[in-house]
Amino acid sequence: MPQGNESETNQVTEAGREDDGLSKSSKPSSRRLEFTRLSAALLQAGIPLAAVLLCVFFAIQEPRFATLDNGVNVARQFALLAVFAFAQAFPVLGGGFDISIGSQVGLASVVMALATQSWGLAAGLGMSVVAAGGVGVVNGLTISTFGVSPFVVTLGMLSFARGLALYISDGVPIYGFNDNFGFLGEGEIGPLSMPFIIATAVFVIGWIVLNRTTYGRHLYATGGNVEAARLAGIPVRRVKAISYILCGVITGIGAAVLTSRVDSGQPNLGTGLELEALAAVIIGGFALGGGEGRLGNVVWGAIIISILSNGLNLLRVSSYIQLMAIGVVIVTAVVLDGWRKRVRT
């Protein structure tokens, strides 16, 4: 055989070996991708399945759980929690979180009560948003300007806002309102309750902001990789600050509904609510590192927390054990999120 042909044959053989190696190396990647998609689909389907299983369990244990009246009660509880979970979703997407939400509710509740007594319900609603939104401004500017940990800043504001609420109200609930004060928390428009209508409105606006605006894209990018977002020209400090401001504004709306429902301004209102809101967000598939999550899935997280809380109340389980249960749910959701990330890599 001529030397040139032999050389060409060797080159073809080597190329064939390389191609064979590439095809072999691509098989694990393909299998890993398929497994990742399957695991993500199972986790996604597991959320509504968990809600159904919880309903079945509580209905068997306590027949009152399956009554229409209790279903309405769960729906109202869900609507309120959903609003606060939507609020928490914004800083979480940006790579942070806000554990001062509960204290913002207490402060907004007291401010709303005093404003309503002086100027009416509309002014009270506005002042509730201003009070909680003001806390969000402080959180956002401090975290984005000085680069302080979100945990430290919002922990400090948790204490400050609660103390301010107690100072303004002298530590006692504020009563004495007109009959229309309870409309936001207990009123209805046709077959729909006001808390459900408000939660739906917040969801729609939040979804539009995250999915149809430049800010939403910037928030996802900042949470996904803050350095890459900065190099791409995204004003990451402003994006993070706005996420906390939006969190405060939405919390103020939820605080107004909750205050209207209890028919009083209470400085201790919302205690522990930050944990429930964060749990709903994590169960909904949001990554604690930021940059990943869909607002629609937060709805399922809020449903599960509401069902769990209502069912445990009907079974007369201690409130301390309920806190333990929420803690277990949070840790489980975080573990599943970490497992999902490891599978992807």
Secondary structure, DSSP 8 states (H G I E B T S, - for coil): --HHHHHHHHHHHHHHHHHHHHHHHHHHHHHHHHHHHHHHHHHHHHHHHHHHHHHHHHHHH-GGGGSHHHHHHHHHHHHHHHHHHHHHHHHHHTT---TTHHHHHHHHHHHHHHHHHHH-HHHHHHHHHHHHHHHHHHHHHHHHHH---HHHHHHHHHHHHHHHHHHHHTTS-B----GGGGHHHH-EETTEEHHHHHHHHHHHHHHHHHHHSHHHHHHHHHHH-HHHHHHTT--HHHHHHHHHHHHHHHHHHHHHHHHHHHTSB-TTTTTTHHHHHHHHHHHTT--TTSS---HHHHHHHHHHHHHHHHHHHHTT--HHHHHHHHHHHHHHHHHHHHHHHHHH-
